[in-house]
Amino acid sequence: DGEVFKYYSEGEWKKSSSGKSVPIINPTTRKTHFKVQACTQEEVNKVMDTAKIAQKLWAKTPLWKRAELLHKAAAILKEHKAPIAKCLVKEIAKPAKDAVSEVVRSGDLISYTAEEGVRILGEGKFLTSDSFPGNERSKYCLVSKIPLGVVLAIPPFNYPVNLAVSKIGPALIAGNSIVLKPPTQGAVAALHMVHCFHLAGFPKGLISCVTGKGSEIGDFLTMHPGVNCISFTGGDTGIAISKKAGMIPLQMELGGKDACIVLEDADLDLVTANIVKGGFSYSGQRCTAVKVVLAMESITDALVEKVNAKVAKLSVGPPEDDCDITPVVSESSANFIEGLVKDAKQKGATFCQEYKREGNLIWPLLLDNVRPDMRIAWEEPFGPVLPVIRINSVEEGIHHCNASNFGLQGCVFTRDIDKAMLISDAMETGTVQINSAPARGPDHFPFQGLRDSGIGSQGVTNSIEMMTKIKTTVINLP
Ligand code: G3P
């Protein structure tokens, strides 16, 4: 009680000189559960300086040694899964089992990254000059990959651990240093995760974790001249960051409005299972959640009936009880979701369930007969509310999907694989899932969004590549 979790700088746990803290509100109780340090700009400067120095030595550390330390951190992280998961339950109301899965998945991701890194970074390319017109075989070009320097990692509240290590792992194996700014909700879970890296024995200053208010250190971090790469996952803030950041590589995963297109010949039980899991797991607070169902008119009645039957079975309550639907992350988020629901009500959407809210807890809700003039047809609620738009042709569905500002993922359900492939080609999203709900994982698959959904591509291999630069050395023969 009253304890303020320390931040991590120069390999040590420190109190901020600001003397201030930032409260972390438990979404379930809506009371302050933890407090973290409100770091100052001077403390950010210090972290950047040490990150720069530590990186130079780290880049010279043999690749196998970097991998060995990452494997060690992965093992320690898995050993600490229970206390970290407990933080996730209290800070972001993630259902208990999912919280444990997030930590285990993170350990696996780190190990996979270490293995992938030793392979892809351990080999380069060799070119000769005589393939280009007019050249003799007089120049040999050696191509290798070098680190970028200091990587700033900013993960979101919905995966404070997993989306942190998906940045930290690739950055470190590639020889970069890391400055982590965790989301406030989830900061203690992230600090605990950083502690696992500390226990693994990484060099001092290579990894730092600063906490604090976005208004105080957010822009200061993202615009800091010491940062050589930003990897960000989150909402609109990413668009603002991309406008302010310097001439450095950016990796951004922002929002999504993932569409689920359902054709007449689809297996409706399969669709139902995927809509419920895809739309409502972690109460819809995933960028890859199914956020709009575009169903052919002729099968929509049957589909909605099946989905309603499954929605009725979802348990609603506290994350400690491992309920399916748990309180959304904050009061402002709940208010935003409610705004979308009210707008849909006013414009005549069919409520398949009664709208019910207690504090931050919102009961799962399917909205049928949603039309394009409703906000929920386009905006992402990041909550357990799912709109269904009835379509009369596949083209109508594709058009809706492509008219969105977002272009993260989408899915199509049909037994006709030829049609599915054509629809996949026509959908302007980073990924199209055929006969399954959108998802980022497995974590080595490429993951990217078009338009406002992001910049660059993630997934273990792509992130490692993205956090390196090509270096060439040319040998000129006499
Ligand atoms: O919302 C973050 C996004 O990366 C989702 O990941 O694993 O739930 O598909 P996942």
Residues whose N, C-alpha, C, O or C-beta is under 5 A from the ligand:
A	BS01	G3P	N158 Q285 R286 C287 T288 P438 A439 R440 G441
